C-alpha cells in the first residue's frame, strides 16, 4: 500500500503570501473570510465582534505565516487562529460557564414532516436565533463540538476546563436548545 503525502491546494498562494504579495493575501482572504466569519459568529454570538475577530485573525495569520508548517491545511491552521481569538474575545467579555448545578427541564420537540424549502429555511433561522440565545459557555462548547468538529478533550484544552465540564456543558446546551426551540415552535 502506497502512502500519499498531504498537499494543500493553497500552498502556492500561501508561498506568495509569505513573500508579501498583497494580491495573494487578498485571494486568501476572499477564499476564507466567509467561513471564518461564520465560525467566529457562532462562538462570539455578536456580529460586530465576529467582524473584529475576523480582521484580527487575518492580520495575525499574515504576520505569523512563518509559523505555518504545512502539516495541515492552511484553512485548518487559520480556523484555529479564528477560534482562539473568538474565545479570547469571550474571555475579555468575562466568559462564564453556566454552573454545573443549574438544571434545565427539556420539553419534547414535536417533529414536523414538512420538507418545504420555506419551512426548512424558517426553522434554520429560528435555530440560529436559539443558538445565539444560549449562555456564552453553552454556545461555545456546542459550537466547538457540534459545528466545528472538536472532541471534548480538545475543547477542554482550548477552554482550559475539564473534559467532563465540556461534556456537561454540551449536554446542558442541547437541553437548553430543545427548550428554546420548543418555545419558538420548532
Secondary structure, 3 states (H helix, E strand, C coil): CCCCCCCCCCHHHHHHHHCCCHHHHHHHHHHHHHHHHHHHHHHHCCHHHHHHHHHHHHHHHHHCHHHCCCCCCHHHHHHHHHHHHHHHHHHHCCCCCCCCCCCCCCCCCCCCCCCCHHHHHHHHHHHHHHHHHCCHHHHHHHHHHHHCCCCHHHHHHHHCCCHHHHHHHHHHHHHHHHHHHHHCCC
